[in-house]
Amino acid sequence: MKTIALLPAGSVSDEAAKQLFAGEDRVEWKHHRLIADVFQSTVNGISDYSVIPIENTIEGSVSLHMDWLVHEVDLPMQAEWVYPSIQNLISRRSELQNAAGELDFSRIKKVISHPVAMAQCLQFLREHMPNVETEHVSSTAEAVRIVRDHPGEGIAAIGTRIAAANNGLDLLATEITDHDNNYTRFMLVGSEPYTARKSDRIKTSILVTLPEDYPGALHQVLSAFAWRRINLSRIESRPTKKKLGNYYFYIEIEMSLDSVLLPAALEEIEAIGCSIRVLGCYPSFTYEQLL
Ligand SMILES: O=C(O)C(=O)C[C@]1(C(=O)O)C=C[C@@H](O)C=C1
């Protein structure tokens, strides 16, 4: 039996996790309202894995989660996969329509959702409800639950079709994200390798801290990969939180640690005085691979 900690039923995380573990019959889901508890459940050994959203097509890096992985926990990355984040405007249609039975957006007083989901729909909100109050909550599923529990207050949520159905609410507008092909990248973190499915794309994520900031320091780090023709898929500077302007470099590498070239490149980077923390070496799945 594998125990998986994740955000609530009806969240995008919930749908994405069930896609990764589709067909696995020995899985126990542990839903948590807060992402901190999703992490903690695996840290405490109550769960084997946590499902963590780390990047979105529209909004980019989910900084809070990335920083949590770097600063708060030591949970190795064991798999990454991509899942579509389709957002919808959800409430009770009967409360928000005019005498002609048409939806009247002006009757919506507040829109609530997860900050990343809200950020994916800013143009929609500006176009239809330019002055509406917005509020961030811990997940899209929590936002829909709040709408369910507060009838008659003119509140709408941004969330999934499943969350609307689970709570007996209506889809006032569907697929409202500002750009099509809106995907979220999820990371499975925990102490055991993920082996349920195989991918020929293996990645390694590392954090590099420079010994000091000198001209060309980062160039030296990147050249250790470049001349070995090791492909990097993402580089992001993250604050060390120790001093303004002090950064880690989060680097995703399209190569396994089991290769010959990558350990040699890491050795070269350490030889110039950098410190390296390996965050994980893991299979990477596209959405199509999991269908
Ligand atoms: O709130 C949810 O539904 C989540 O799964 C969280 C989350 C996120 O943290 O980025 C995941 C994907 C969505 O695009 C929006 C929010």
The ligand as an SDF file (V2000), in Angstrom:
LIG
                    3D

 16 16  0  0  0  0  0  0  0  0999 V2000
   -5.5950   24.4280   -5.7730 O   0  0  0  0  0  0  0  0  0  0  0  0
   -5.4460   23.4520   -6.5330 C   0  0  0  0  0  0  0  0  0  0  0  0
   -6.3640   22.9390   -7.1950 O   0  0  0  0  0  0  0  0  0  0  0  0
   -4.0950   22.8980   -6.6560 C   0  0  0  0  0  0  0  0  0  0  0  0
   -3.9390   21.7710   -7.0580 O   0  0  0  0  0  0  0  0  0  0  0  0
   -2.9270   23.8180   -6.4020 C   0  0  0  0  0  0  0  0  0  0  0  0
   -2.4570   24.4970   -7.6610 C   0  0  0  0  0  0  0  0  0  0  0  0
   -1.1260   25.1710   -7.3740 C   0  0  0  0  0  0  0  0  0  0  0  0
   -0.6410   25.1680   -6.2230 O   0  0  0  0  0  0  0  0  0  0  0  0
   -0.5430   25.6790   -8.3350 O   0  0  0  0  0  0  0  0  0  0  0  0
   -2.2090   23.5420   -8.7360 C   0  0  0  0  0  0  0  0  0  0  0  0
   -2.5870   23.7190  -10.0090 C   0  0  0  0  0  0  0  0  0  0  0  0
   -3.4700   24.8100  -10.3870 C   0  0  0  0  0  0  0  0  0  0  0  0
   -3.0780   25.4070  -11.5560 O   0  0  0  0  0  0  0  0  0  0  0  0
   -3.7860   25.7370   -9.3240 C   0  0  0  0  0  0  0  0  0  0  0  0
   -3.3860   25.5340   -8.0620 C   0  0  0  0  0  0  0  0  0  0  0  0
  1  2  2  0
  2  3  1  0
  2  4  1  0
  4  5  2  0
  4  6  1  0
  6  7  1  0
  7  8  1  0
  7 11  1  0
  7 16  1  0
  8  9  2  0
  8 10  1  0
 11 12  2  0
 12 13  1  0
 13 14  1  0
 13 15  1  0
 15 16  2  0
M  END
$$$$
